[in-house]
Amino acid sequence: MIVVMKPGATPAQVQHMVKQVEALGLKAHVIVGTERTVIAAVGSKRDGNKESLESGPGVAEVVPISAPYKVASRELKPEPSVIVAGSLSVGGAKVGVIAGPCSVETEEQILSCAQAVKKAGATALRGGAFKPRTSPYSFQGLKEDGLKMLAAARDATGLAVVTEVVASEDVDLVSKYADVLQIGARNMQNYRLLEAVGRSPRAVLLKRGPSATIEELLLAAEYILDGGNPNVMLCERGIRTFESHTRFTLPLATVPYLQKKTHLPVVVDPSHGTGHSYLVAAMCTAGIAAGADGLIVEVHPDPEHALSDGYQTLNFSEFEEVMARCRRVAAAMDKVM
């Protein structure tokens, strides 16, 4: 249920209704919008107590939420959310750009990447310190040493750090160094991990699983939101289909569809979505044309010798060209980069 407060409702009235919702055995999520404050009353119980809540002080109405994802739904929050984490802002009129290597390899590599992507216009630095790989023999990342290198690059450039967390027991460690916790595609339905980042104060970038439906993605986001963390960004990174000309199939219709269903901002990953560096520029611009709130792009000083995913990674000059193209498309969409 959604408890919609009257425009003039006082903080005391809102807190009173929060206690009323909790007394019914439901969890209360307060959403302060531009025009109204609402309280999402979520839980396994049905809407049988609707009338008792409607009589509360400062309440305008109580309405059911029809979507299975309650807190993520546009029914709860009609206006789009803007997520801010350090230098990164995703949502609204500004397109956030997260760029950097697939894996942190050396101090020199990650610092040069941070300086180059910032110069080109990126607003956050990506880089994997923990790398879940299909093969156990592939490079698994530098772990905490890699996190320290990312933090040093942030200190040098001011860019927010976006990095993946792969296990619930690592959330506190990664949160010490990162501004945004990335949940990779393989972990989209790792519910203990989702619950753990839901308790974290860090923003979360949640990637769609390669075989996940949109509803499954939104329900995964719901785990994080229900844990108390409102700062969730969704990422379309491509899905597995019968096609073989790209690593995955990047369905950009996901962007406007998600924006119709949820208030959470949507980021597009053209690097994983295509698996080929020569396709990344076109899909970056296409993603912005589709209305994406952000991009996450793999960039490396020497992609040919990258320890992971070099075939889908841009070099510095290619990334500069992509950003120039994207700015022109963003301007046509009344957005800025």
C-alpha positions as CSV (number, residue, x, y, z in Angstrom):
1,M,0.0,0.0,0.0
2,I,0.9,3.6,-0.4
3,V,0.0,6.1,2.3
4,V,-0.2,9.4,0.5
5,M,0.2,12.4,2.8
6,K,-1.6,15.7,2.3
7,P,0.6,18.5,0.9
8,G,0.7,20.3,4.3
9,A,1.4,17.2,6.4
10,T,3.9,17.8,9.2
11,P,6.9,15.7,10.0
12,A,5.2,14.7,13.2
13,Q,2.2,13.4,11.2
14,V,4.5,11.5,8.9
15,Q,6.3,9.8,11.8
16,H,3.0,9.0,13.4
17,M,1.9,7.2,10.3
18,V,5.2,5.4,10.0
19,K,4.5,4.0,13.5
20,Q,1.0,3.0,12.5
21,V,2.3,1.1,9.5
22,E,4.9,-0.7,11.6
23,A,2.3,-1.6,14.2
24,L,0.5,-3.5,11.4
25,G,3.6,-5.6,10.9
26,L,4.6,-3.8,7.7
27,K,7.8,-2.1,6.8
28,A,7.5,1.7,6.2
29,H,9.6,3.4,3.5
30,V,9.2,7.2,3.5
31,I,9.6,8.9,0.1
32,V,9.8,12.7,0.0
33,G,8.8,13.9,-3.5
34,T,8.7,17.3,-5.0
35,E,4.9,17.6,-4.5
36,R,4.1,15.1,-1.8
37,T,5.4,12.7,0.8
38,V,4.3,9.1,0.6
39,I,4.9,6.1,2.8
40,A,5.2,2.7,1.2
41,A,3.7,0.0,3.5
42,V,5.2,-3.2,2.3
43,G,5.3,-6.8,3.6
44,S,3.5,-10.1,3.2
45,K,0.3,-8.9,4.7
46,R,-2.6,-7.9,2.5
47,D,-4.3,-4.6,2.3
48,G,-7.0,-5.3,4.8
49,N,-6.0,-2.4,7.1
50,K,-6.4,0.2,4.4
51,E,-9.3,1.9,6.1
52,S,-7.5,2.2,9.5
53,L,-4.6,4.0,7.8
54,E,-6.8,6.3,5.8
55,S,-8.2,7.9,9.0
56,G,-4.7,8.9,10.2
57,P,-3.7,12.5,10.7
58,G,-2.4,14.2,7.5
59,V,-3.3,11.3,5.3
60,A,-4.9,12.1,1.9
61,E,-5.5,8.6,0.7
62,V,-4.2,5.0,0.8
63,V,-3.9,3.2,-2.5
64,P,-2.6,-0.3,-3.4
65,I,0.6,-0.9,-5.3
66,S,-0.1,-3.2,-8.1
67,A,3.5,-3.9,-9.2
68,P,5.3,-6.8,-7.5
69,Y,8.3,-4.5,-7.0
70,K,6.8,-2.0,-4.5
71,V,9.5,0.5,-3.5
72,A,11.0,0.6,-7.1
73,S,7.7,1.3,-8.7
74,R,6.6,4.6,-10.3
75,E,3.3,4.1,-8.5
76,L,5.2,5.0,-5.3
77,K,7.4,7.7,-6.7
78,P,6.2,9.2,-10.0
79,E,9.2,11.5,-10.5
80,P,12.6,10.0,-11.4
81,S,15.3,9.6,-8.8
82,V,18.7,11.2,-9.1
83,I,21.5,9.2,-7.5
84,V,24.6,11.2,-6.3
85,A,27.8,9.6,-5.1
86,G,30.8,11.8,-5.0
87,S,31.5,13.2,-8.4
88,L,28.9,10.9,-10.0
89,S,25.4,12.1,-10.6
90,V,23.0,9.8,-12.5
91,G,19.5,10.8,-13.4
92,G,17.9,14.1,-14.3
93,A,19.3,16.3,-17.1
94,K,22.9,15.2,-16.7
95,V,24.2,11.9,-18.2
96,G,26.7,10.2,-15.8
97,V,29.7,8.5,-17.4
98,I,31.6,5.8,-15.6
99,A,34.8,4.8,-17.4
100,G,38.0,2.9,-16.7
101,P,39.5,-0.6,-17.1
102,C,37.8,-3.9,-16.6
103,S,40.5,-4.8,-14.0
104,V,42.9,-2.8,-11.8
105,E,46.4,-4.0,-12.8
106,T,49.0,-1.5,-11.6
107,E,49.1,1.9,-9.9
108,E,50.4,3.5,-13.1
109,Q,47.6,1.9,-15.2
110,I,44.7,2.9,-13.0
111,L,46.0,6.5,-12.4
112,S,46.6,7.1,-16.1
113,C,43.1,5.8,-16.8
114,A,41.6,8.1,-14.2
115,Q,43.4,11.1,-15.6
116,A,42.5,10.3,-19.2
117,V,38.8,9.6,-18.6
118,K,38.4,12.6,-16.5
119,K,40.0,14.8,-19.1
120,A,37.6,13.3,-21.7
121,G,34.6,14.1,-19.5
122,A,33.8,11.0,-17.4
123,T,32.3,11.6,-14.0
124,A,33.4,8.4,-12.3
125,L,36.1,5.8,-12.5
126,R,35.4,2.1,-12.8
127,G,37.8,-0.7,-12.2
128,G,37.6,-4.3,-10.9
129,A,39.6,-5.3,-7.8
130,F,37.6,-8.5,-7.3
131,K,37.0,-10.2,-10.6
132,P,34.5,-13.1,-10.8
133,R,35.7,-14.9,-13.9
134,T,34.2,-17.8,-15.8
135,S,37.5,-19.7,-15.7
136,P,39.3,-20.2,-12.4
137,Y,42.6,-19.8,-14.2
138,S,41.8,-16.3,-15.4
139,F,43.0,-13.2,-13.6
140,Q,40.9,-12.8,-10.5
141,G,41.9,-9.2,-9.5
142,L,44.2,-7.6,-7.0
143,K,41.5,-7.6,-4.3
144,E,42.3,-5.1,-1.4
145,D,45.5,-3.9,-3.1
146,G,43.4,-3.0,-6.1
147,L,40.9,-1.2,-3.9
148,K,43.7,0.9,-2.4
149,M,44.9,1.8,-6.0
150,L,41.4,2.9,-6.9
151,A,41.2,5.1,-3.8
152,A,44.6,6.6,-4.6
153,A,43.3,7.4,-8.1
154,R,40.3,9.1,-6.6
155,D,42.5,11.2,-4.3
156,A,44.5,12.3,-7.4
157,T,41.6,13.1,-9.7
158,G,38.4,13.6,-7.6
159,L,36.6,10.9,-9.5
160,A,34.1,8.7,-7.6
161,V,35.1,5.0,-7.6
162,V,32.8,2.3,-8.9
163,T,33.9,-1.2,-8.3
164,E,32.3,-4.7,-8.0
165,V,31.6,-6.5,-4.7
166,V,31.2,-10.2,-5.2
167,A,30.4,-11.6,-1.7
168,S,28.4,-10.4,1.2
169,E,31.3,-10.7,3.6
170,D,33.3,-8.2,1.4
171,V,30.7,-5.4,1.5
172,D,32.3,-3.6,4.5
173,L,35.8,-3.9,3.0
174,V,34.8,-2.6,-0.5
175,S,32.7,0.2,1.1
176,K,35.8,1.5,2.8
177,Y,37.3,2.4,-0.6
178,A,34.4,2.7,-3.1
179,D,31.7,5.3,-3.7
180,V,29.5,2.9,-5.6
181,L,29.1,-0.8,-5.1
182,Q,28.6,-2.7,-8.4
183,I,26.6,-5.9,-8.4
184,G,27.7,-7.8,-11.4
185,A,25.5,-9.8,-13.7
186,R,26.4,-13.1,-12.2
187,N,25.3,-11.9,-8.8
188,M,22.0,-10.2,-9.7
189,Q,20.1,-12.9,-7.9
190,N,22.6,-13.5,-5.1
191,Y,20.0,-12.5,-2.5
192,R,22.3,-12.5,0.6
193,L,24.6,-10.1,-1.3
194,L,21.7,-7.9,-2.3
195,E,20.5,-7.8,1.3
196,A,24.1,-6.9,2.5
197,V,24.4,-3.9,0.1
198,G,20.9,-2.9,1.1
199,R,22.3,-2.3,4.6
200,S,25.3,-0.3,3.2
201,P,25.4,3.5,3.0
202,R,27.0,3.3,-0.5
203,A,25.1,3.7,-3.8
204,V,24.6,0.6,-5.8
205,L,24.9,-0.1,-9.5
206,L,22.9,-3.3,-10.2
207,K,23.6,-5.1,-13.5
208,R,21.0,-7.2,-15.2
209,G,21.7,-10.9,-15.4
210,P,22.4,-12.3,-18.8
211,S,19.2,-14.4,-18.6
212,A,17.1,-12.2,-16.3
213,T,13.7,-10.7,-17.2
214,I,13.0,-7.0,-16.5
215,E,10.7,-8.0,-13.6
216,E,13.5,-10.2,-12.1
217,L,15.9,-7.2,-12.3
218,L,13.4,-4.9,-10.6
219,L,12.7,-7.5,-7.9
220,A,16.5,-7.8,-7.3
221,A,16.6,-4.0,-6.9
222,E,13.7,-4.3,-4.5
223,Y,15.9,-6.4,-2.2
224,I,18.3,-3.5,-1.9
225,L,15.6,-0.9,-1.5
226,D,13.8,-3.0,1.1
227,G,17.0,-3.2,3.1
228,G,17.0,0.6,3.5
229,N,19.3,1.7,0.7
230,P,17.5,4.0,-1.7
231,N,20.5,4.8,-3.9
232,V,20.1,2.1,-6.6
233,M,21.0,2.5,-10.3
234,L,19.9,-0.2,-12.8
235,C,22.3,-1.3,-15.6
236,E,21.4,-2.9,-18.9
237,R,24.5,-4.8,-20.0
238,G,23.0,-7.1,-22.6
239,I,21.3,-10.5,-22.4
240,R,22.1,-13.9,-23.8
241,T,20.2,-14.8,-27.1
242,F,20.7,-17.0,-30.1
243,E,22.8,-14.4,-31.8
244,S,26.6,-14.9,-32.0
245,H,27.8,-11.7,-33.8
246,T,28.1,-9.9,-30.4
247,R,29.1,-11.2,-27.0
248,F,25.5,-10.4,-25.7
249,T,22.5,-8.7,-27.2
250,L,22.0,-5.2,-26.0
251,P,18.3,-4.5,-25.9
252,L,18.0,-0.7,-25.7
253,A,14.2,-0.8,-25.5
254,T,14.9,-1.7,-21.9
255,V,15.8,1.9,-21.2
256,P,12.5,3.6,-21.9
257,Y,10.6,0.6,-20.6
258,L,12.3,0.7,-17.3
259,Q,11.9,4.5,-17.1
260,K,8.1,3.9,-17.5
261,K,8.0,1.3,-14.7
262,T,10.5,2.6,-12.2
263,H,11.9,5.8,-10.8
264,L,15.4,4.4,-10.6
265,P,17.9,5.7,-13.1
266,V,19.1,3.4,-15.9
267,V,22.7,3.0,-17.1
268,V,23.8,1.3,-20.3
269,D,26.9,-0.8,-20.6
270,P,27.9,-1.0,-24.3
271,S,31.2,-2.7,-23.6
272,H,29.7,-5.9,-22.2
273,G,26.6,-5.5,-24.3
274,T,28.6,-5.9,-27.6
275,G,31.9,-7.5,-26.7
276,H,33.6,-5.6,-29.6
277,S,35.4,-2.3,-29.2
278,Y,34.4,-1.1,-32.7
279,L,30.7,-1.3,-31.7
280,V,31.0,0.6,-28.4
281,A,30.8,4.1,-29.9
282,A,27.6,3.4,-31.8
283,M,25.9,1.8,-28.9
284,C,27.0,4.6,-26.5
285,T,25.3,7.2,-28.7
286,A,22.3,4.9,-29.3
287,G,21.9,4.4,-25.5
288,I,21.8,8.2,-24.9
289,A,19.3,8.6,-27.8
290,A,17.2,6.0,-26.1
291,G,17.2,8.1,-22.9
292,A,19.8,6.4,-20.8
293,D,20.7,8.3,-17.6
294,G,24.3,7.0,-17.7
295,L,26.9,5.0,-19.4
296,I,29.6,2.6,-18.1
297,V,32.5,2.1,-20.6
298,E,35.7,0.1,-20.4
299,V,38.8,2.1,-21.2
300,H,42.5,1.0,-20.9
301,P,45.8,2.6,-22.0
302,D,46.7,-0.5,-24.0
303,P,43.6,-2.7,-24.6
304,E,45.6,-5.3,-26.6
305,H,47.6,-6.2,-23.4
306,A,44.8,-5.8,-20.9
307,L,44.5,-8.6,-18.4
308,S,40.8,-8.9,-19.0
309,D,38.2,-7.9,-21.7
310,G,40.7,-6.1,-23.9
311,Y,38.6,-6.9,-27.0
312,Q,35.7,-4.8,-25.9
313,T,37.8,-1.9,-24.4
314,L,38.5,1.5,-25.8
315,N,41.9,3.2,-25.7
316,F,42.2,6.8,-24.6
317,S,41.8,8.5,-28.0
318,E,38.9,6.3,-28.9
319,F,37.1,7.3,-25.6
320,E,37.7,11.0,-26.3
321,E,36.0,10.5,-29.7
322,V,33.1,8.6,-28.2
323,M,32.5,11.4,-25.6
324,A,32.5,14.0,-28.3
325,R,29.9,12.1,-30.3
326,C,27.8,11.5,-27.2
327,R,27.8,15.1,-26.2
328,R,26.2,16.0,-29.6
329,V,23.5,13.3,-29.1
330,A,22.9,14.3,-25.5
331,A,22.3,18.0,-26.5
332,A,19.7,16.8,-29.0
333,M,18.0,15.0,-26.1
334,D,18.1,18.1,-23.9
335,K,20.8,16.5,-21.7
336,V,24.3,17.5,-20.8
337,M,27.5,15.5,-20.4
